[in-house]
């Protein structure tokens, strides 16, 4: 299936060159010259990848990415910034907002196409991992087994010291986990002493996990408490949000230390150190 790419770029000559370059590689390309139009096109067409400038009239690239990451329909779209803003601070801000890659202008053809191919491969891998269909037979068997097992029996199969539990009140506003600390009252987070920007829903998700520190929380319980009852089955963008949080706070996102996956059960936040 042909991959669809949305390009957001206000400078017409660059936009046309990007469209020609990508179409020559066999991609389907749609384009916008400002962030507001780009957001609308993203929601309408749900592209596999977005390539965006930062400095655009009206809604800039940062604002467009924030809006797309807040929408469950577009939160998982791979996103590359392509910008002349090339300082480490610019790059850090873009990545903290949820960008998947950052390329500085001027760029070369091989660099851009390599990044596009890598992001599209990542997109395909992510979709395969969270959308693999389960056969009716396996689903029925799993449902039958679940009905026969009590929470107490299930807890015996978890790692030592880990349990299921109801959400508890967060008695302290500030916690530390290794090189990561967060102040829920101030809505700020630091990793290795550097401020990390968490989107409101990312902060809410992290707060819920911390409230249940060292307890396994099922997918549906997270979705119900963070997104609401009508989203209990929307596990696709829960996985995406978990992945985004790991990218922002974990020393090694591929081998998380804080947000842990308990396969077959849910997620667990490692016991933090409470400071205030």
N, C-alpha and C positions, 0 to 999 in steps of 0.2 A: 504494500500500500504506500502511495506517495506521501511523504512527510510534509506537513504544512508548517510554514514559518511566517510569523508576523514580524515585520521590520518597522520600528518607530524611529524616524529620523526627520528633523525639520529642514536640513539642508538638501535641496532637491538633487543636486549633482551627486552627492554621496548616496542618497536614497536610490537613485536610478542605477548607479553602479552596483550597489548591494543586490538589488532585485535581479539585474542581469547575471551577476556572478552566481547567485543561488539558483536561479532558474536553469542556468547552464549545467548545474550539477544534478538537475532532475527534481529539485524541490518545488512544491507549490508555494508561491509567495503572495502574501497580502501586505499592504503597507498603509502607514498613517504618518502624518507630519506633525502631530502633537499628541500628548499623552491622553487627553480625554477621548479623542477618536480611537486611539490605540486600545484603551480599556474597553470601549464598546465593541470593537472588532474582536478582541480576545474573548469576550463573553459570548459573542454571536457565533464565532467560528471554532473556538477551543483549539487553537493551534498546538502543535507538538513542542514548539520552541518560539521564544520571543527574543529578538535582538533589538536593543533600545539604546538610543542616545540618552544623555542626562539633561542637558540644557535644551529644553524645548519650550515654546510659548505656552502659556496657560499652565496646564498640568505637566510638571517635569518628570523625568524618568524615575527619580526616587519616589515621588508621589504615586506614579502609575504602578510601580512595583508593590508599594504598600497596599494600594487598593486591591490589586489582584491577589495578594497573599491573604487578604481578609475574606475573600469570597470562596466558599467551598468548591464552587465549580471551576475556579481557575488557580487554586492554591498550588496544585501539583505541576503546573506548566513550567518547563525548564526556561530559565531566564538568563540572558547574557547582556551585560552592559558593554557598549562600544562607545567610548567617550574620550575626548581630549583632556578631561580632568584626570590627571595621571599621578597625583601625589598619593603616598601611602594612606593618608587620611581619607581621600576620596574613595580609594579601593576598599578600605576597611568599612566605611559607611555603607557602600553598596553591598558588600557581602553580609554585613550584619542585618541589612534589611531583608535578606533572603535571596540575593542573586546567586546563581550557580556558577557564574564565571564573570571575569572582568577583563576586557581587552582595551588597550589604550590606542588612540589614534596618534599618528598614522599607523596603520596595521598592514601586514602583508597577506596575500591571498592564502598561503599555506597555513598561517596561524589561525585565521578566521575559520577556514573550512575544517581544520583539525579540531577546533573547539566545538564547532557545530556538530560534527560527527560524534565526538565524545559525549556531548550533552544529549543527543538523540539516542545514543546507545544506552545511556543512563536512564533516560525516560522509558525506553522499551523494557529494560531490566526491572525497573520499579513497577511498571504496570503488570509485568508477568508475575512478579512476586506477590502482589496484593490482589490480583484479579483472577488468579488461576481458579477455574471452576471446580467445585466439589461435586462428585457424583451423587445422585439421589440416594443410592445405596449407602454410601459412606455417611451422608448427612443423617439418614434415618438411624443408622447404627450409632452414630455419635449422640444423637438425641436420646436414644434409648439408654445408653450408658450413663448419660448425664442425669437422667431421671432416677437412676438407681444409686447414684453416689451422693452422699451428703457432703456438706461443706467441711465437716469434721474429717471425713475420710479423705477428701481431696487435700486438706492441709497436711496430712501425713506424708504426701508424696512431694511436698515442696522442700526446698533446701532448708537446712537447719536454721531455726530462728526466724523463718519467714511464715507469715500467716495471712489469712484473709481477715478483713475487718471493715467495720463501718467508718465513714469519714469522721475524723476528730477535729475539734476546734484548733486552729493554729494559735497557740498561746504566745508565740514569739514572732516578731515581724522580721527578724534578721537571722539567716542561717549561713553556715559555711560548710562547703564540701570540698576538701582538697584545695585546689587553686581557684575554686569558684565560690562566690558569695552573692547573696541576693537579699535585698531589703524590700519586702513586700509593701511596707507602709510608704516608702519613698518611690517604689516602682523602679528601682535601679538594680543593675546586675554588674558584677565585675568578674573578669577572667584574667588571671595573672596581673591584677591591678588595673586592667584596661576596661573601660566602660563598654558594655555590650547592650545594644538596643533590642529589647524584646517587644514584639507587637502585643497589643492588649490580650488577644486570644492565646498567644504563646505564654504570657504571664499567668493567665487564668488556668491554663492547663498545668503549668509547672506548680502553681500554688496547690492545685488539687492533688497532684502527686506527692508533694511535700507534706500535705495534711495527712496523708496515708503512708508516711515514710516507713519503709521496711515491711509494708503489707502489699500483697498482690492485689491489684485493682483490675477487674475485668474490662475488656474493651467497651462493652455496652454501658457499664457504670460510669466510665470516663465520659463517654459521649453524652449520656443522659445528664450528668452533672455539669459539664462544661458547655455543651452545645444545646441541650434540651432533649425532651423525650422523643420528638419527631426525628431526631438524628441518631437514634440508637443503633441503626444498622449501617451507618455511613462510616465503616471502618477504613475506607480508602484514604480519606483526608486526615483521619487520626494518625495513620502511619506516616503520612507526609509531615504532619506537625511534629511528631516525635522525632523524625529524621532532622527537621529544621532545628529543633531544640538541641539535639545532639551536636549538630554542626556548630552551634554557637557556644555551647558550654563544656563540651567534652574535650579532654586533651587529645583523645584518639577516637573520633566518632565511630570508626569501624569496630572498636572494642570498648564500648561504653563502660564507664565506672560509676556513673550516677543514675542514669535512666536505664534500668535493666529490663530485658525481655525475659519473662518466664513463659517459655513455649507451652502453648496449650491452655494458658491461664490468663495472661494479661501482662501488665507492666508493673514494675516496682521501683521506687526511688530509694537509693541507698540511704541508710540512716545518717542524717546530717548532724553537724555540731551547732547547737543553738547558742547564739551570743547575746541576744537582747530581746 
